[in-house]
Amino acid sequence: MDNRFLLKNIYRKAISSFRSPKTFIFYLNEYVFSQEDKNCQTYIISYPKCGRTWLRLMLDKAILLSQGIKDFDRKKLNSLKDRPRIKFDHGCSNWVPAPFSFKEVEFLKRKYQGKKAVLLFRDIRDVLVSSYMHLKYRERLVDYDISHFIRNQYLGALKVITCMNLWFRNRDVFSDCLIMTYEGLHDDVEKHLRILLDFIGLAALRQEEIIETIKFGNFKNMQDMETRNAHSIPWLRASDAADERTFKTRKGQVGGYKSELSSDDILFINKIVEENIDPELKEIIYYEQR
């Protein structure tokens, strides 16, 4: 575990909790006292910054609409007894309270045994850039440049690839497994959203409800909600509304790494990917980009 990261994170979370007790209580209820692991039917597993906030908002909206609830209300959502039991999970890639080295991560077989799972992947170069922006500017937990970041054993390219390989190679542990990519969602969000809703048992949504769900989750609306801190969701609140780098929904692009990484850094990541990623997984992640 990265002990320096751990100490900085504990300090920042303590200060944040003091300034905003409501946020502290929200996270306690969401992650400590939650029964979602116990009741979970389907895990949605991804490395951080693979698009799960986007997917989560659309799924929450779709579930509410399936129950005839038009307004986005998380309290109503959480009170629905017959909703699909879904748990968004970073598994071995979690940064909280601190990341583990790529040499230390392991697949939690007992946790996932017999559960359905959605594995969400993204271009590793974009994952690394988005992770760096999040941890440097939003969380202020790293103080080095992006070249160092992508080579870091706790947060860099080898860590991302190791986690993705573990999930992909152990997918037979799940009772059923759906593989999705951020790029695929961008390419045809309606098609892939319908596949996902069918997988979790929400296939009966009307066309207008699908369209409303997609509209709710579009980038402009998400960034607007973040700017206004709509719905009081801590993980969808800009640290600094005047600085795009602090946003959870920063750019929402495919291939944005090209303007953020040097040619040497891109070559480094490409080499690490080529040497370490499961060939079948590589084909899936980069299929839409050929």
Beta strands, then each sheet from edge to edge (+ up, - down):
strand 1: 42-46
strand 2: 86-89
strand 3: 116-121
strand 4: 176-181
sheet 1: 2+ 1+ 3+ 4+
end
